[in-house]
Amino acid sequence: MKKVNKTQTLTQGTTVYHVEYGSGMVMRITYRKENNLVMCYFPKAKVNVWIGETELRSNVGDVTLNKMSSESQRDSVDPKLEEILQGLFAPRKP
C-alpha cells in the first residue's frame, strides 16, 4: 500500500485527479467519525464521484490527490494478470 498523504489540507476546491475523467475538484466534504466522505466534480465529464477521504489520500482508487502519469497507470496492472491476458490473446503457433 502507498503512503497516505496527510500533509495536504482537504477543503472545498482542492484539486483532485481521476484516471478516466482527468482533473476535478472537491465540492463537498461530509464529516464522519471514522472516514469523511468527499464529493468530487469533474467538469470535462460532468460527473460527480463520492470517495472516502482515506482512500483519496492513500492514492489507491480512481480518484487521487496526485496527478497520475500515463506510465504509472500502465504499471498499475498486476504482472500476473498481464501475462494471463497475453497468453489468451497472443496468436498461437500451429
C-alpha positions as CSV (number, residue, x, y, z in Angstrom):
1,M,0.0,0.0,0.0
2,K,1.3,3.5,-0.8
3,K,2.0,6.2,1.8
4,V,-1.0,8.2,3.0
5,N,-0.8,11.9,2.2
6,K,-1.7,13.6,5.5
7,T,0.1,16.9,4.9
8,Q,-2.3,18.4,2.3
9,T,-5.4,20.1,3.8
10,L,-8.5,18.8,2.1
11,T,-11.0,21.7,1.6
12,Q,-13.7,22.6,-0.9
13,G,-12.0,23.5,-4.2
14,T,-8.9,21.2,-3.7
15,T,-7.8,19.8,-7.0
16,V,-8.2,16.0,-7.5
17,Y,-7.4,13.7,-10.4
18,H,-9.4,10.8,-11.9
19,V,-7.8,8.1,-14.1
20,E,-10.6,8.4,-16.7
21,Y,-12.1,11.9,-16.2
22,G,-8.9,14.0,-15.7
23,S,-8.7,16.8,-13.2
24,G,-11.6,17.9,-11.0
25,M,-12.2,19.5,-7.6
26,V,-13.6,18.7,-4.2
27,M,-17.1,20.1,-4.0
28,R,-18.3,18.9,-0.6
29,I,-17.0,17.1,2.5
30,T,-19.4,15.2,4.7
31,Y,-17.6,14.8,8.1
32,R,-17.8,11.5,9.8
33,K,-16.3,9.9,12.8
34,E,-14.1,7.3,11.0
35,N,-13.8,8.3,7.4
36,N,-15.0,11.6,5.8
37,L,-17.0,11.3,2.6
38,V,-15.7,13.5,-0.2
39,M,-17.7,14.5,-3.3
40,C,-15.6,15.4,-6.3
41,Y,-16.7,17.0,-9.5
42,F,-15.1,16.5,-12.9
43,P,-16.2,19.2,-15.3
44,K,-15.0,17.7,-18.5
45,A,-17.1,14.6,-18.0
46,K,-19.8,16.4,-16.0
47,V,-19.6,13.6,-13.3
48,N,-19.7,13.6,-9.5
49,V,-17.8,10.9,-7.7
50,W,-18.1,10.1,-3.9
51,I,-15.0,8.7,-2.3
52,G,-13.7,8.2,1.3
53,E,-11.0,10.6,2.5
54,T,-8.8,7.7,3.5
55,E,-8.9,6.2,0.0
56,L,-8.4,9.6,-1.6
57,R,-5.3,10.3,0.5
58,S,-3.8,6.8,0.0
59,N,-3.9,7.1,-3.8
60,V,-5.3,3.6,-4.3
61,G,-8.6,4.3,-6.1
62,D,-9.6,6.0,-9.3
63,V,-9.5,9.4,-7.6
64,T,-6.3,10.7,-6.2
65,L,-4.7,14.0,-4.9
66,N,-1.7,13.5,-7.2
67,K,-1.8,13.5,-10.9
68,M,-1.0,10.1,-12.3
69,S,1.3,9.8,-15.3
70,S,0.3,7.5,-18.1
71,E,3.3,5.4,-17.3
72,S,2.2,4.8,-13.7
73,Q,-1.3,3.9,-14.9
74,R,0.2,1.2,-17.1
75,D,2.3,-0.1,-14.2
76,S,-0.8,-0.5,-12.0
77,V,-1.8,-3.7,-13.8
78,D,-0.7,-6.8,-11.9
79,P,2.1,-8.6,-13.9
80,K,0.4,-12.0,-13.5
81,L,-2.8,-10.7,-14.9
82,E,-1.0,-9.1,-17.8
83,E,0.8,-12.5,-18.5
84,I,-2.5,-14.4,-18.4
85,L,-4.1,-11.9,-20.8
86,Q,-1.2,-12.1,-23.2
87,G,-1.5,-15.9,-23.2
88,L,-5.2,-15.7,-24.0
89,F,-4.9,-13.2,-26.9
90,A,-1.5,-14.0,-28.3
91,P,-1.5,-15.8,-31.7
92,R,-0.8,-19.5,-31.3
93,K,1.7,-21.3,-33.5
94,P,0.4,-24.4,-35.2
